[in-house]
Amino acid sequence: MRPLVVLVTDPAFGDESTVRRVAAAAAAVPPGTLCVQLRDKQRARASLRAFACQLRVMTRRVGVGLVVNADVELARDVGADGVHLPAGGPAVPRARGVLGGRAWVSVPAHSDDDVASAAAHGADAVLVSPIFPTRSSSPGGVDHPKMARGMDALRAARRIAPPGLAIYALGGVDETRAWACAVAGAHGVAVRGAVLGSVAPARVVRAIHDSLTRRW
């Protein structure tokens, strides 16, 4: 698995809306283009498992990969294609031991050291962030601005990463910015609100796909 677009879920958009948008987006691009990363740090585990199973059934049907955030055992139990681990690296071999050698393992990269660590421990991909200005919410609902690292973060990651380590641009990326990320060295992009918050998710994902494939 080496998708062009990683769609990170967000509970704020609702389960059914997420499922509908993923299905619509998948219909607009070739199979294998899209991967869903299930991310929800607040939900009870039983509820998260139920949603993961729902996503797994749908993603298999439409040719979309599924990655579970942080929980290796849940990824194994629902038959996910891989896992997105916290930064640090040493957990990558353990994840492969649980999920199998062909599992797709990605990690976040908030610094050049994170990219080097991911490469050293055998990760398949790094999500380099934040590329553009974005905001994160605390448990109390307070928004916090996150300083953008810009295109230089992607260029540096490309210099550090071996050929087998895919680089994804995360943070404020949408269909108007995907091409610039590709030029700077990203293999693909990771998105959230640009697709889940759109009234036309198929158009957005198709535009991102077309921008990224212009390299070839």
ABEGO torsion letter per residue (X at the ends): XBBABBBBBBAAAEAAAAAAAAAAAAAABBBGABBBBBBBAABBAAAAAAAAAAAAAAAAAAGBBBBBBGBAAAAAAAGBAEBBBBBGGAAAAAAAAAAEAABBBBBBBABAAAAAAAAAAGBABBBBOBABBBBBBBAAGBBBBBBBAEAAAAAAAAAABBAABBBBBBGGBBAAAAAAAAAAGBABBBBBAAAAABABAAAAAAAAAAAAAAAX
